[in-house]
């Protein structure tokens, strides 16, 4: 998704959506009021080592590249502990909202015409530029205006302004707020988990269907069922697909874990030979209550079932899932 794909309403909502839209990147957002009129040169040296501007610059660079380890360095101890416990999907979703780009980007840093730090985040589908203004600092608090725009915008039609807050903790500057929203991850973690569960459960259902299609494609190509999921994984670069690396699933699916769910594949019957052989598939949440609640089961006849088993494997007697 590119910058423009967020739409004007989504672009101007960064202050609210950092807290509210972890589970729905690209969905409609609640608009927030602009908190500053623009980016001014300021009186501090924003890029000086140890300054609030340098910390914010590096945090945005980490968000652009979706580097979870680097981004966590700019979170308070309390937020960092919660960030580490979030699912990988939720951690990435949080970082995406700081640059309003969905794909992993390559960050570059330059000085604007006014001498302020300018972070450019380039992705295959679009680029954003974030110019950091001078800090309004007092004791252990600092607020910096940031001007965000589509990198291809020459008229200023996509420009939005937001003020980001930082707090000094143990001598280092950490992210405190985005616009009017306090970055309080512990109080929002439960809400994020609940929002994400709906998405991960739907992804698990879709993945079960994709794996089942891959198994049938493997059967058609090699006249028998694969012995395991990894037999359907991608072949080495330059190698031809074969019965051991059929190239029908990506690496995550072939390894049996993707998007917060673990997948199991079992041949139903004594033989894997020929069309009569059948198979069963199961999907269980990797972290029950956080990456999913329901366990899903595809029976030997192709019926899909789902129920809450507290993280255990489901079965054919569970309610059917459409």
JOQUI-V668471 format. One record per pair of residues at least 6 apart in sequence whose ideal C-beta (glycine too) atoms are under 6 Angstrom apart, sorted by the first residue. I is the first residue (numbers start at 0). J is the second residue. D is the distance in whole Angstrom. If there is no record, write none. Layout:
BEGIN
i=I j=J d=D
i=I j=J d=D
END
This chain:
BEGIN
i=0 j=25 d=5
i=0 j=101 d=4
i=1 j=124 d=4
i=1 j=125 d=3
i=2 j=125 d=5
i=2 j=127 d=5
i=2 j=149 d=4
i=5 j=99 d=6
i=9 j=28 d=5
i=10 j=159 d=5
i=11 j=30 d=6
i=11 j=159 d=5
i=12 j=28 d=3
i=12 j=29 d=6
i=12 j=30 d=5
i=12 j=31 d=6
i=13 j=161 d=6
i=14 j=31 d=4
i=14 j=161 d=6
i=14 j=177 d=5
i=14 j=178 d=2
i=14 j=179 d=6
i=14 j=180 d=5
i=15 j=29 d=4
i=15 j=31 d=5
i=16 j=28 d=4
i=16 j=96 d=6
i=17 j=96 d=5
i=17 j=177 d=5
i=17 j=180 d=6
i=18 j=180 d=5
i=18 j=187 d=6
i=20 j=28 d=6
i=21 j=89 d=5
i=21 j=92 d=5
i=21 j=191 d=4
i=22 j=194 d=3
i=22 j=195 d=4
i=22 j=198 d=5
i=24 j=92 d=6
i=24 j=95 d=6
i=24 j=101 d=6
i=31 j=178 d=5
i=33 j=160 d=5
i=34 j=162 d=4
i=34 j=178 d=5
i=35 j=144 d=4
i=35 j=160 d=5
i=35 j=162 d=5
i=38 j=130 d=5
i=38 j=132 d=4
i=38 j=144 d=5
i=38 j=146 d=4
i=39 j=132 d=5
i=39 j=133 d=6
i=40 j=113 d=5
i=41 j=132 d=6
i=41 j=133 d=1
i=42 j=133 d=6
i=43 j=133 d=5
i=43 j=134 d=5
i=45 j=52 d=3
i=45 j=115 d=6
i=45 j=116 d=5
i=45 j=131 d=6
i=46 j=52 d=6
i=46 j=53 d=5
i=46 j=116 d=5
i=51 j=134 d=4
i=51 j=141 d=4
i=51 j=143 d=6
i=51 j=165 d=5
i=51 j=172 d=5
i=52 j=116 d=6
i=52 j=131 d=5
i=52 j=134 d=6
i=54 j=73 d=6
i=54 j=172 d=4
i=55 j=131 d=6
i=55 j=143 d=6
i=56 j=116 d=5
i=56 j=118 d=6
i=56 j=131 d=6
i=58 j=73 d=4
i=58 j=174 d=6
i=59 j=118 d=5
i=59 j=129 d=6
i=60 j=106 d=4
i=61 j=69 d=4
i=61 j=70 d=4
i=62 j=70 d=6
i=62 j=94 d=4
i=62 j=97 d=4
i=62 j=98 d=5
i=63 j=98 d=5
i=63 j=104 d=4
i=63 j=106 d=4
i=63 j=120 d=4
i=64 j=106 d=6
i=65 j=91 d=5
i=65 j=94 d=5
i=65 j=103 d=5
i=67 j=90 d=5
i=70 j=94 d=5
i=71 j=79 d=5
i=71 j=82 d=5
i=73 j=173 d=6
i=73 j=174 d=5
i=74 j=82 d=6
i=74 j=173 d=6
i=75 j=168 d=5
i=75 j=173 d=5
i=78 j=184 d=4
i=81 j=184 d=4
i=81 j=185 d=5
i=81 j=188 d=5
i=82 j=184 d=6
i=86 j=259 d=6
i=86 j=290 d=5
i=89 j=191 d=5
i=89 j=195 d=6
i=95 j=101 d=6
i=98 j=120 d=5
i=98 j=127 d=5
i=99 j=127 d=6
i=100 j=120 d=6
i=100 j=122 d=5
i=100 j=127 d=6
i=102 j=122 d=4
i=102 j=124 d=6
i=104 j=120 d=4
i=104 j=121 d=6
i=104 j=122 d=4
i=105 j=121 d=5
i=106 j=120 d=5
i=107 j=119 d=5
i=108 j=118 d=6
i=109 j=117 d=5
i=111 j=117 d=4
i=111 j=130 d=5
i=115 j=130 d=6
i=115 j=131 d=6
i=116 j=131 d=5
i=117 j=130 d=5
i=118 j=129 d=5
i=119 j=128 d=5
i=120 j=127 d=5
i=126 j=150 d=4
i=128 j=148 d=5
i=128 j=150 d=5
i=129 j=145 d=6
i=129 j=147 d=5
i=130 j=146 d=4
i=131 j=143 d=6
i=131 j=145 d=6
i=132 j=143 d=6
i=132 j=144 d=4
i=134 j=141 d=4
i=134 j=143 d=5
i=135 j=142 d=5
i=139 j=166 d=6
i=139 j=167 d=4
i=140 j=166 d=6
i=141 j=165 d=5
i=142 j=162 d=5
i=142 j=164 d=5
i=143 j=163 d=5
i=144 j=162 d=5
i=145 j=161 d=5
i=145 j=163 d=6
i=146 j=160 d=6
i=147 j=159 d=5
i=148 j=157 d=5
i=148 j=158 d=5
i=149 j=157 d=4
i=161 j=178 d=5
i=163 j=177 d=6
i=164 j=175 d=4
i=164 j=176 d=4
i=165 j=172 d=5
i=165 j=175 d=5
i=166 j=173 d=6
i=166 j=175 d=4
i=174 j=182 d=5
i=176 j=182 d=6
i=192 j=289 d=5
i=196 j=291 d=6
i=199 j=258 d=6
i=199 j=259 d=4
i=199 j=290 d=5
i=199 j=291 d=5
i=200 j=291 d=5
i=200 j=293 d=6
i=202 j=258 d=4
i=203 j=260 d=4
i=203 j=282 d=5
i=203 j=295 d=6
i=206 j=257 d=6
i=207 j=280 d=5
i=207 j=282 d=5
i=207 j=295 d=6
i=207 j=297 d=5
i=210 j=280 d=6
i=213 j=231 d=5
i=213 j=247 d=4
i=213 j=248 d=5
i=214 j=278 d=6
i=216 j=247 d=5
i=217 j=225 d=5
i=217 j=231 d=6
i=217 j=245 d=5
i=217 j=247 d=6
i=218 j=224 d=6
i=221 j=242 d=5
i=223 j=271 d=5
i=223 j=272 d=5
i=224 j=266 d=6
i=224 j=271 d=4
i=224 j=276 d=5
i=224 j=278 d=6
i=225 j=231 d=5
i=228 j=253 d=5
i=228 j=255 d=5
i=228 j=264 d=5
i=229 j=253 d=5
i=230 j=243 d=6
i=231 j=245 d=5
i=231 j=247 d=4
i=231 j=248 d=4
i=231 j=253 d=6
i=232 j=244 d=6
i=232 j=248 d=6
i=232 j=253 d=3
i=233 j=246 d=5
i=234 j=240 d=5
i=234 j=244 d=4
i=234 j=246 d=5
i=240 j=246 d=4
i=251 j=257 d=4
i=255 j=262 d=5
i=259 j=285 d=5
i=259 j=290 d=3
i=260 j=282 d=5
i=260 j=284 d=6
i=261 j=283 d=5
i=261 j=285 d=6
i=262 j=282 d=5
i=263 j=281 d=4
i=264 j=280 d=6
i=265 j=279 d=5
i=266 j=278 d=5
i=267 j=277 d=4
i=267 j=278 d=6
i=267 j=279 d=5
i=267 j=299 d=4
i=268 j=276 d=6
i=270 j=276 d=6
i=277 j=299 d=4
i=279 j=299 d=6
i=280 j=297 d=4
i=281 j=296 d=5
i=281 j=312 d=5
i=282 j=295 d=4
i=283 j=294 d=5
i=283 j=312 d=6
i=284 j=290 d=5
i=284 j=291 d=3
i=284 j=310 d=6
i=287 j=310 d=3
i=292 j=307 d=5
i=293 j=305 d=5
i=293 j=307 d=6
i=294 j=308 d=4
i=294 j=312 d=6
i=294 j=313 d=4
i=295 j=305 d=5
i=296 j=304 d=5
i=296 j=313 d=4
i=296 j=314 d=6
i=297 j=303 d=5
i=298 j=315 d=4
i=303 j=320 d=5
i=304 j=313 d=6
i=304 j=317 d=4
i=304 j=319 d=6
i=305 j=317 d=6
i=305 j=320 d=4
i=306 j=313 d=6
i=306 j=317 d=4
i=306 j=318 d=6
END
